[in-house]
Amino acid sequence: MRVPEISLFNTFTKYDQIRQKEIEKYTQQLSSGKKILKPSDSTVDLAASLRFKSLQNDLEGYAKNMDYVQNTQSVAEGSLNSISETAQEARVEIVRLLNTGVLDQEDAAIVDEYLQSLKDYIINQANIKIGDSALFGGVKSQVDPFTADGTYQGETVETTVPVSKGVELNSTFRGDKYLGVNENTGKIAIVEVLDKISEIINSGDLTRLHNPGEVNVTINGKSADTILDAFDLGLNAIMQHRSLIGSQGKTLEDLRTQNESLNVNFSELISKLEDADYTEAITNLEKAKTAYEATMASFAQNKDLSLLKYFK
């Protein structure tokens, strides 16, 4: 009586397939460098790896936003810096006028022309754009935020973009705050003062420069009604908001460093979950080969086994 050949064959086929799959698995791990070759290899590790990859994608999006924000903030800060420096030059001239008090017609014309050129430059800088987008118009970025006389026609709502989880920074700015707009007239305060000085120069009565009430400027609840005080109030508002952009830039750099560190950590975690341990894979492959060879040898020894041979 023989052991049924079909039973022996089925047993051999079962273990043959198991060993071949093991050999294939560890061979693919070595060739690909990956431990997880298909979802069934480790559903828990695969889920964790996908989660970390999703977080990395978020970080990549934040990095792109950071580059954009850094560019816009750099241009905006540079513009405010240029305006501040120009305004300080104008302030020197204003102080000179206040101390002199007398100008002949020729000098008056020269000073008036100079101040008007500074005013035009300030408004031009206030309307600075990147491409077709005005930086100081808030969400209304497709038109110049300031008219030729310095009147603000932008929005009070700013555009922000996410640069980290729960953190958004400006990509446009509300010009009424950053350019020190007079709350009483809607005009850039330093521009309004320069226009008033031009008017007084052309009137020929420079004593008016010292009169309270020639201007009426209010910014953030603070008011001034003399030429120099009103000019300083507007200039200080611009300088404060220039510093604010600078502080946002520092925040941006800190977040960039943090996000880069997180990205490295996520990469290491993904590597631990997915990448094959070559030493372990080689050991497992050798074990699988040995087991396969043992299966083949066992089949060869037992394929002719029968009860008649046993009774002999």
VOKOLTI-623126 format. One line per field, with one value per residue (C-alpha): residue number from 1; y negated, z negated, x negated. Coordinates in nm, 3 decimals. Each point is the difference from the previous one (the first is absolute). Layout:
<recs>
resi <- NUM_...
y <- Y_...
z <- Z_...
x <- X_...
</recs>
This chain:
<recs>
resi <- 1_2_3_4_5_6_7_8_9_10_11_12_13_14_15_16_17_18_19_20_21_22_23_24_25_26_27_28_29_30_31_32_33_34_35_36_37_38_39_40_41_42_43_44_45_46_47_48_49_50_51_52_53_54_55_56_57_58_59_60_61_62_63_64_65_66_67_68_69_70_71_72_73_74_75_76_77_78_79_80_81_82_83_84_85_86_87_88_89_90_91_92_93_94_95_96_97_98_99_100_101_102_103_104_105_106_107_108_109_110_111_112_113_114_115_116_117_118_119_120_121_122_123_124_125_126_127_128_129_130_131_132_133_134_135_136_137_138_139_140_141_142_143_144_145_146_147_148_149_150_151_152_153_154_155_156_157_158_159_160_161_162_163_164_165_166_167_168_169_170_171_172_173_174_175_176_177_178_179_180_181_182_183_184_185_186_187_188_189_190_191_192_193_194_195_196_197_198_199_200_201_202_203_204_205_206_207_208_209_210_211_212_213_214_215_216_217_218_219_220_221_222_223_224_225_226_227_228_229_230_231_232_233_234_235_236_237_238_239_240_241_242_243_244_245_246_247_248_249_250_251_252_253_254_255_256_257_258_259_260_261_262_263_264_265_266_267_268_269_270_271_272_273_274_275_276_277_278_279_280_281_282_283_284_285_286_287_288_289_290_291_292_293_294_295_296_297_298_299_300_301_302_303_304_305_306_307_308_309_310_311_312
y <- 0.000_-0.340_-0.335_-0.179_-0.191_-0.287_-0.065_-0.001_-0.224_-0.248_-0.019_-0.055_-0.265_-0.189_-0.024_-0.053_-0.310_-0.128_0.030_-0.148_-0.299_-0.052_0.014_-0.241_-0.234_-0.031_-0.017_-0.292_-0.169_0.018_-0.120_-0.282_-0.096_-0.005_0.206_-0.064_0.140_0.015_-0.117_0.345_0.006_-0.238_-0.198_-0.186_-0.112_-0.088_-0.218_-0.178_-0.051_-0.146_-0.235_-0.126_-0.044_-0.205_-0.220_-0.037_-0.113_-0.262_-0.119_-0.023_-0.219_-0.218_-0.031_-0.132_-0.246_-0.110_-0.081_-0.205_-0.183_-0.066_-0.158_-0.222_-0.103_-0.080_-0.229_-0.157_-0.061_-0.147_-0.232_-0.122_-0.047_-0.215_-0.203_-0.047_-0.118_-0.237_-0.135_-0.060_-0.202_-0.200_-0.049_-0.162_-0.250_-0.059_-0.079_-0.236_-0.179_-0.030_-0.146_-0.234_-0.138_-0.210_0.105_-0.207_0.098_0.199_0.201_0.060_0.147_0.229_0.126_0.050_0.201_0.211_0.083_0.088_0.235_0.173_0.025_0.161_0.248_0.093_0.064_0.200_0.220_0.034_0.143_0.257_0.324_0.350_0.085_-0.135_0.023_-0.315_0.079_-0.278_0.029_0.288_0.250_-0.268_0.054_-0.054_-0.381_-0.263_-0.028_-0.373_-0.279_-0.277_-0.213_0.287_0.102_0.365_0.199_0.351_0.241_0.042_0.382_0.152_0.314_0.264_0.344_0.295_0.052_0.257_0.177_-0.271_-0.284_-0.240_-0.298_-0.296_0.012_-0.338_-0.285_-0.258_-0.323_-0.222_0.141_0.069_-0.340_-0.207_-0.123_-0.294_0.135_-0.340_-0.031_0.348_-0.135_0.100_-0.237_-0.091_-0.065_-0.217_-0.201_-0.043_-0.132_-0.243_-0.124_-0.051_-0.200_-0.215_-0.060_-0.115_-0.228_-0.187_0.001_0.249_-0.100_0.227_0.296_-0.056_-0.040_0.275_0.114_-0.023_0.378_0.246_0.350_0.299_0.342_0.288_-0.235_-0.248_-0.349_-0.289_-0.344_-0.156_0.057_0.179_0.200_0.120_0.097_0.190_0.178_0.129_0.089_0.191_0.208_0.099_0.089_0.207_0.205_0.042_0.154_0.218_0.148_0.056_0.193_0.211_0.076_0.125_0.215_0.135_0.105_0.170_0.191_0.098_0.147_0.181_0.141_0.116_0.181_0.165_0.105_0.171_0.176_0.122_0.129_0.195_0.146_0.101_0.159_0.203_0.119_0.073_0.061_0.351_0.105_0.157_0.218_0.131_0.046_0.199_0.220_0.062_0.077_0.259_0.155_0.014_0.162_0.258_0.077_0.031_0.239_0.205_0.017_0.123_0.261_0.120_0.042_0.194_0.236_0.062_-0.003_0.386_0.075_0.292_0.227_0.305_-0.154_-0.080_0.370_0.116
z <- 0.000_0.099_-0.163_0.239_0.246_0.029_-0.375_0.017_0.302_-0.159_-0.312_0.208_0.215_-0.309_-0.159_0.334_0.061_-0.353_0.036_0.348_-0.118_-0.287_0.235_0.241_-0.286_-0.143_0.346_0.089_-0.332_0.081_0.359_-0.080_-0.341_-0.129_-0.283_0.089_0.347_-0.018_-0.250_-0.154_-0.109_-0.287_0.003_-0.319_0.128_0.339_-0.158_-0.214_0.300_0.208_-0.286_-0.019_0.378_-0.019_-0.263_0.223_0.286_-0.231_-0.084_0.370_0.052_-0.294_0.141_0.332_-0.187_-0.206_0.314_0.133_-0.329_-0.045_0.345_-0.055_-0.348_0.122_0.270_-0.242_-0.266_0.260_0.121_-0.352_-0.067_0.311_-0.102_-0.352_0.131_0.245_-0.274_-0.224_0.279_0.026_-0.378_0.017_0.250_-0.214_-0.306_0.212_0.115_-0.356_-0.116_0.296_0.034_0.306_0.362_0.314_0.300_0.166_-0.313_-0.060_0.346_-0.047_-0.339_0.132_0.299_-0.223_-0.247_0.280_0.153_-0.339_-0.024_0.344_-0.090_-0.325_0.181_0.266_-0.267_-0.177_0.324_0.033_0.174_0.056_0.346_0.020_-0.373_-0.214_-0.343_-0.201_0.124_-0.222_0.190_0.264_0.171_0.367_-0.013_-0.147_-0.369_-0.007_0.230_0.118_-0.307_-0.243_-0.064_-0.094_0.219_-0.103_-0.243_-0.375_0.032_0.064_0.186_-0.206_0.084_-0.232_-0.069_-0.279_-0.178_-0.152_0.117_0.285_0.110_0.225_0.375_0.040_-0.247_-0.079_0.111_-0.230_-0.297_0.151_0.174_-0.290_0.156_-0.170_-0.136_0.051_0.374_0.123_0.132_-0.082_-0.286_0.108_0.355_-0.131_-0.208_0.300_0.205_-0.280_-0.016_0.376_-0.034_-0.278_0.198_0.301_-0.224_-0.093_-0.372_-0.159_-0.348_0.060_-0.032_-0.377_-0.032_-0.171_0.205_0.342_0.001_-0.197_-0.003_-0.198_0.012_-0.233_-0.239_-0.019_0.139_0.107_0.140_0.065_0.309_-0.160_-0.253_0.268_0.227_-0.282_-0.088_0.357_0.026_-0.328_0.114_0.316_-0.192_-0.255_0.272_0.178_-0.324_-0.013_0.340_-0.123_-0.303_0.228_0.202_-0.316_-0.079_0.355_-0.033_-0.334_0.151_0.302_-0.229_-0.201_0.308_0.151_-0.324_0.003_0.360_-0.087_-0.296_0.216_0.262_-0.266_-0.137_0.349_0.062_-0.319_0.096_0.368_0.061_-0.020_-0.256_0.236_-0.266_-0.113_0.359_0.096_-0.309_0.073_0.365_-0.097_-0.246_0.269_0.248_-0.259_-0.082_0.372_0.055_-0.301_0.145_0.333_-0.170_-0.217_0.304_0.185_-0.294_-0.059_0.344_0.034_-0.360_-0.045_-0.278_0.174_-0.029_-0.362_-0.081_0.160
x <- 0.000_-0.145_0.051_0.240_-0.216_0.251_-0.027_-0.377_0.004_0.241_-0.217_-0.312_0.171_0.119_-0.343_-0.171_0.214_-0.063_-0.377_-0.005_0.204_-0.240_-0.299_0.172_0.092_-0.349_-0.157_0.229_-0.081_-0.370_0.045_0.244_-0.133_0.357_0.143_0.365_0.063_0.379_0.265_0.044_-0.366_0.080_0.323_-0.093_-0.343_0.146_0.270_-0.258_-0.228_0.284_0.084_-0.357_-0.010_0.320_-0.162_-0.306_0.224_0.146_-0.351_-0.087_0.307_-0.101_-0.352_0.136_0.221_-0.299_-0.198_0.291_0.058_-0.371_-0.015_0.304_-0.110_-0.349_0.140_0.250_-0.264_-0.235_0.275_0.081_-0.369_-0.035_0.305_-0.140_-0.336_0.167_0.226_-0.300_-0.160_0.322_0.003_-0.344_0.141_0.308_-0.215_-0.209_0.312_0.129_-0.331_-0.050_0.347_-0.090_-0.053_-0.036_0.207_-0.276_-0.082_0.371_0.042_-0.301_0.122_0.352_-0.126_-0.223_0.276_0.240_-0.258_-0.033_0.379_0.025_-0.272_0.178_0.328_-0.180_-0.157_0.335_0.141_-0.281_0.097_-0.127_0.115_0.355_0.065_-0.022_-0.141_0.164_0.358_0.112_0.214_0.063_-0.333_0.080_0.011_-0.231_0.087_-0.079_0.111_-0.231_0.081_-0.066_0.362_0.039_0.239_-0.103_0.166_-0.038_-0.004_-0.343_-0.103_-0.180_-0.135_-0.076_-0.370_0.039_0.283_0.217_-0.230_0.074_-0.207_0.076_-0.040_0.174_0.039_0.264_-0.159_0.205_-0.193_-0.341_-0.024_0.132_0.325_0.172_0.328_0.164_-0.069_-0.101_-0.332_-0.357_-0.080_-0.353_0.124_0.281_-0.250_-0.231_0.295_0.088_-0.360_0.004_0.321_-0.151_-0.321_0.200_0.206_-0.318_0.087_-0.238_0.112_0.297_-0.239_0.006_0.376_0.200_0.298_-0.162_0.024_0.212_-0.148_0.129_-0.166_0.086_0.177_-0.290_0.046_-0.224_0.087_-0.341_-0.212_-0.295_0.201_0.241_-0.286_-0.172_0.323_0.031_-0.369_0.001_0.299_-0.189_-0.316_0.194_0.164_-0.331_-0.128_0.311_-0.083_-0.354_0.129_0.218_-0.311_-0.172_0.304_-0.011_-0.364_0.066_0.292_-0.208_-0.267_0.266_0.171_-0.328_-0.080_0.343_-0.047_-0.328_0.165_0.288_-0.245_-0.185_0.324_0.116_-0.338_0.026_0.347_-0.063_-0.369_-0.134_-0.260_-0.254_-0.162_0.337_0.121_-0.313_0.036_0.369_-0.077_-0.260_0.246_0.268_-0.240_-0.104_0.363_0.081_-0.287_0.115_0.351_-0.134_-0.219_0.286_0.223_-0.267_-0.044_0.368_0.156_-0.037_0.097_0.251_0.123_-0.152_-0.347_0.075_0.084_-0.322
</recs>
